[in-house]
Amino acid sequence: MHPGIRLLLDIGARCPDLLLTGQVLTDQGRVITAMMETGWNTEQLRHVITHRPLPDRVRTTVGAIIAARLRAAHAYPPPPLADSRHHDGDAPGDEATAGPVSERSSPAPASRTVVAALAYRALVECSGCGAPATAPGESLCPSCLGWPLCRTCPGPTPRRAHPDNNGRCNACAAASTVLLAGSRS
């Protein structure tokens, strides 16, 4: 049994809402095993999977939510290991700084604290459905906010339009502004 599968089963035993089975367990277990081979440890991976609660309304599977969390985390190198003197919340807030991430990093410490680095989320999930994106300044995605589809988007999948943009998404609104500016010159 892969170490990633063992970790997922342990997480599922402690938090039944996150229990994976079957092919999803095997697939995500392999992803976790690969991440471990690149330097992620079990505590870091457990944090990635369990630190945020599941969305209020799950519109997809728990396996898809865990997969999205792992993909987002795997896009970055593993965080440096915390100083062994500090454990879960014992680290002084602004005193500890994150050290170099890898051998290729500069020798200077990162500009943010360990606490800030651990709290940083590269990809914020919608608190309504778990989609890996939210509307700017919101905790929900445009779909959960009920934003209408863009009237001017080309292609088969239009984006959602902010209600204040005359029925156009930000990209289409910006494109029309550029076209108007270009026609005046």
C-alpha positions as a Markdown table, in Angstrom:
| # | Residue | x | y | z |
|---|---|---|---|---|
| 1 | Met | 0.0 | 0.0 | 0.0 |
| 2 | His | 1.4 | 3.4 | -1.0 |
| 3 | Pro | 2.2 | 5.8 | 1.8 |
| 4 | Gly | -0.3 | 8.3 | 0.3 |
| 5 | Ile | -3.1 | 5.8 | 0.5 |
| 6 | Arg | -2.2 | 5.1 | 4.2 |
| 7 | Leu | -2.3 | 8.9 | 4.8 |
| 8 | Leu | -5.7 | 9.3 | 3.1 |
| 9 | Leu | -7.2 | 6.3 | 5.1 |
| 10 | Asp | -5.8 | 7.8 | 8.3 |
| 11 | Ile | -7.4 | 11.2 | 7.4 |
| 12 | Gly | -10.7 | 9.4 | 6.6 |
| 13 | Ala | -10.6 | 7.6 | 9.9 |
| 14 | Arg | -10.2 | 10.9 | 11.8 |
| 15 | Cys | -12.6 | 12.9 | 9.6 |
| 16 | Pro | -15.2 | 10.7 | 8.0 |
| 17 | Asp | -16.4 | 13.5 | 5.7 |
| 18 | Leu | -13.0 | 13.3 | 3.9 |
| 19 | Leu | -13.0 | 9.5 | 3.5 |
| 20 | Leu | -12.1 | 8.3 | 0.0 |
| 21 | Thr | -12.6 | 4.8 | -1.4 |
| 22 | Gly | -12.0 | 2.9 | -4.5 |
| 23 | Gln | -10.3 | 4.3 | -7.5 |
| 24 | Val | -10.3 | 7.9 | -6.1 |
| 25 | Leu | -8.4 | 6.7 | -3.1 |
| 26 | Thr | -5.9 | 4.9 | -5.3 |
| 27 | Asp | -5.5 | 7.9 | -7.6 |
| 28 | Gln | -5.1 | 10.6 | -4.9 |
| 29 | Gly | -2.9 | 8.2 | -2.8 |
| 30 | Arg | -0.5 | 8.1 | -5.8 |
| 31 | Val | -0.6 | 11.9 | -6.1 |
| 32 | Ile | 0.3 | 12.2 | -2.4 |
| 33 | Thr | 3.0 | 9.6 | -2.7 |
| 34 | Ala | 4.6 | 11.5 | -5.6 |
| 35 | Met | 4.4 | 14.7 | -3.5 |
| 36 | Met | 6.1 | 13.0 | -0.6 |
| 37 | Glu | 8.9 | 12.0 | -3.0 |
| 38 | Thr | 9.4 | 15.7 | -3.9 |
| 39 | Gly | 9.8 | 16.7 | -0.3 |
| 40 | Trp | 6.3 | 17.2 | 1.2 |
| 41 | Asn | 5.8 | 15.5 | 4.6 |
| 42 | Thr | 2.7 | 13.9 | 6.0 |
| 43 | Glu | 1.9 | 16.9 | 8.3 |
| 44 | Gln | 2.1 | 19.3 | 5.4 |
| 45 | Leu | -0.2 | 17.1 | 3.3 |
| 46 | Arg | -2.6 | 16.5 | 6.1 |
| 47 | His | -2.8 | 20.3 | 6.5 |
| 48 | Val | -3.5 | 20.9 | 2.8 |
| 49 | Ile | -6.3 | 18.4 | 2.9 |
| 50 | Thr | -7.9 | 19.0 | 6.2 |
| 51 | His | -7.2 | 22.6 | 7.2 |
| 52 | Arg | -10.2 | 24.1 | 5.3 |
| 53 | Pro | -13.7 | 22.8 | 5.9 |
| 54 | Leu | -15.7 | 21.3 | 3.0 |
| 55 | Pro | -18.0 | 23.9 | 1.3 |
| 56 | Asp | -21.5 | 24.4 | 2.7 |
| 57 | Arg | -23.0 | 22.8 | -0.4 |
| 58 | Val | -20.8 | 20.2 | -2.1 |
| 59 | Arg | -21.6 | 20.3 | -5.8 |
| 60 | Thr | -18.9 | 17.9 | -6.8 |
| 61 | Thr | -17.3 | 14.9 | -5.0 |
| 62 | Val | -15.1 | 15.1 | -2.0 |
| 63 | Gly | -12.5 | 13.4 | -4.1 |
| 64 | Ala | -12.6 | 16.2 | -6.6 |
| 65 | Ile | -12.2 | 18.8 | -3.8 |
| 66 | Ile | -9.2 | 16.9 | -2.3 |
| 67 | Ala | -7.7 | 16.6 | -5.8 |
| 68 | Ala | -8.1 | 20.3 | -6.4 |
| 69 | Arg | -6.4 | 21.1 | -3.1 |
| 70 | Leu | -3.5 | 18.7 | -3.9 |
| 71 | Arg | -3.1 | 20.2 | -7.4 |
| 72 | Ala | -3.0 | 23.7 | -6.0 |
| 73 | Ala | -0.4 | 22.8 | -3.3 |
| 74 | His | 1.7 | 20.7 | -5.8 |
| 75 | Ala | 2.0 | 23.8 | -8.0 |
| 76 | Tyr | 4.5 | 25.1 | -5.5 |
| 77 | Pro | 7.5 | 23.6 | -3.8 |
| 78 | Pro | 7.0 | 22.1 | -0.4 |
| 79 | Pro | 7.1 | 24.6 | 2.4 |
| 80 | Pro | 10.2 | 24.5 | 4.6 |
| 81 | Leu | 9.9 | 22.4 | 7.8 |
| 82 | Ala | 9.1 | 24.5 | 10.8 |
| 83 | Asp | 11.6 | 24.8 | 13.6 |
| 84 | Ser | 11.3 | 21.8 | 15.8 |
| 85 | Arg | 11.0 | 24.0 | 18.9 |
| 86 | His | 7.6 | 25.3 | 17.7 |
| 87 | His | 4.5 | 23.2 | 17.2 |
| 88 | Asp | 1.0 | 24.1 | 15.9 |
| 89 | Gly | 0.5 | 27.7 | 17.0 |
| 90 | Asp | 3.5 | 27.9 | 19.3 |
| 91 | Ala | 5.5 | 29.8 | 16.7 |
| 92 | Pro | 6.0 | 33.5 | 17.5 |
| 93 | Gly | 3.9 | 35.4 | 15.0 |
| 94 | Asp | 6.3 | 38.0 | 13.5 |
| 95 | Glu | 9.6 | 36.7 | 14.8 |
| 96 | Ala | 10.0 | 33.5 | 12.7 |
| 97 | Thr | 10.6 | 34.0 | 9.0 |
| 98 | Ala | 10.4 | 31.3 | 6.4 |
| 99 | Gly | 13.8 | 30.1 | 5.3 |
| 100 | Pro | 15.0 | 29.1 | 1.9 |
| 101 | Val | 12.6 | 26.7 | 0.1 |
| 102 | Ser | 15.3 | 24.8 | -1.8 |
| 103 | Glu | 19.0 | 24.8 | -2.5 |
| 104 | Arg | 18.4 | 27.1 | -5.5 |
| 105 | Ser | 16.7 | 29.8 | -3.4 |
| 106 | Ser | 18.5 | 32.9 | -2.5 |
| 107 | Pro | 20.3 | 32.7 | 0.9 |
| 108 | Ala | 18.1 | 35.6 | 2.3 |
| 109 | Pro | 15.0 | 34.6 | 4.2 |
| 110 | Ala | 11.6 | 35.1 | 2.6 |
| 111 | Ser | 9.9 | 38.4 | 3.4 |
| 112 | Arg | 6.9 | 36.8 | 5.1 |
| 113 | Thr | 6.7 | 35.1 | 8.4 |
| 114 | Val | 6.2 | 31.3 | 8.9 |
| 115 | Val | 2.6 | 32.0 | 10.1 |
| 116 | Ala | 1.9 | 34.1 | 7.1 |
| 117 | Ala | 3.4 | 31.5 | 4.7 |
| 118 | Leu | 1.3 | 28.7 | 6.3 |
| 119 | Ala | -1.9 | 30.9 | 6.1 |
| 120 | Tyr | -1.2 | 31.8 | 2.4 |
| 121 | Arg | -3.6 | 30.1 | 0.0 |
| 122 | Ala | -2.6 | 30.1 | -3.6 |
| 123 | Leu | -6.1 | 29.0 | -4.6 |
| 124 | Val | -9.1 | 30.0 | -2.6 |
| 125 | Glu | -12.1 | 27.7 | -2.8 |
| 126 | Cys | -15.7 | 28.9 | -3.1 |
| 127 | Ser | -17.3 | 28.4 | 0.3 |
| 128 | Gly | -20.6 | 27.5 | -1.4 |
| 129 | Cys | -19.6 | 24.8 | -3.8 |
| 130 | Gly | -15.9 | 24.2 | -3.5 |
| 131 | Ala | -15.0 | 25.5 | -6.9 |
| 132 | Pro | -11.3 | 26.4 | -7.0 |
| 133 | Ala | -12.0 | 30.2 | -7.5 |
| 134 | Thr | -14.0 | 33.0 | -6.0 |
| 135 | Ala | -15.4 | 36.3 | -7.3 |
| 136 | Pro | -13.1 | 39.2 | -6.5 |
| 137 | Gly | -13.6 | 40.3 | -3.0 |
| 138 | Glu | -16.2 | 37.5 | -2.3 |
| 139 | Ser | -16.1 | 34.1 | -0.6 |
| 140 | Leu | -18.4 | 32.6 | -3.3 |
| 141 | Cys | -17.8 | 31.9 | -6.9 |
| 142 | Pro | -19.8 | 33.9 | -9.6 |
| 143 | Ser | -22.1 | 30.9 | -10.1 |
| 144 | Cys | -23.1 | 30.7 | -6.4 |
| 145 | Leu | -23.6 | 34.4 | -6.4 |
| 146 | Gly | -26.1 | 34.0 | -9.2 |
| 147 | Trp | -24.2 | 36.2 | -11.7 |
| 148 | Pro | -25.7 | 36.0 | -15.2 |
| 149 | Leu | -23.7 | 34.6 | -18.1 |
| 150 | Cys | -21.8 | 37.2 | -20.2 |
| 151 | Arg | -23.8 | 38.4 | -23.2 |
| 152 | Thr | -20.7 | 39.0 | -25.4 |
| 153 | Cys | -18.3 | 36.1 | -24.6 |
| 154 | Pro | -17.2 | 34.2 | -27.7 |
| 155 | Gly | -17.2 | 30.5 | -27.7 |
| 156 | Pro | -19.3 | 27.7 | -26.2 |
| 157 | Thr | -18.6 | 28.5 | -22.5 |
| 158 | Pro | -19.3 | 32.2 | -21.6 |
| 159 | Arg | -17.9 | 33.5 | -18.3 |
| 160 | Arg | -20.1 | 35.0 | -15.6 |
| 161 | Ala | -20.7 | 38.7 | -15.8 |
| 162 | His | -20.6 | 41.0 | -12.7 |
| 163 | Pro | -24.0 | 42.5 | -12.3 |
| 164 | Asp | -22.5 | 46.1 | -12.6 |
| 165 | Asn | -20.8 | 45.4 | -16.0 |
| 166 | Asn | -23.8 | 45.7 | -18.3 |
| 167 | Gly | -24.0 | 42.0 | -18.7 |
| 168 | Arg | -20.4 | 41.6 | -19.7 |
| 169 | Cys | -17.6 | 39.7 | -18.0 |
| 170 | Asn | -14.4 | 41.6 | -17.0 |
| 171 | Ala | -12.5 | 40.3 | -20.0 |
| 172 | Cys | -15.2 | 41.5 | -22.5 |
| 173 | Ala | -15.6 | 44.8 | -20.7 |
| 174 | Ala | -11.8 | 45.4 | -20.8 |
| 175 | Ala | -11.7 | 44.4 | -24.5 |
| 176 | Ser | -14.5 | 46.9 | -25.4 |
| 177 | Thr | -12.6 | 49.6 | -23.5 |
| 178 | Val | -9.4 | 48.9 | -25.5 |
| 179 | Leu | -11.4 | 48.9 | -28.8 |
| 180 | Leu | -13.0 | 52.2 | -28.0 |
| 181 | Ala | -9.6 | 53.7 | -27.0 |
| 182 | Gly | -8.1 | 52.4 | -30.3 |
| 183 | Ser | -10.9 | 53.9 | -32.5 |
| 184 | Arg | -10.4 | 57.4 | -31.0 |
| 185 | Ser | -6.8 | 57.6 | -32.0 |
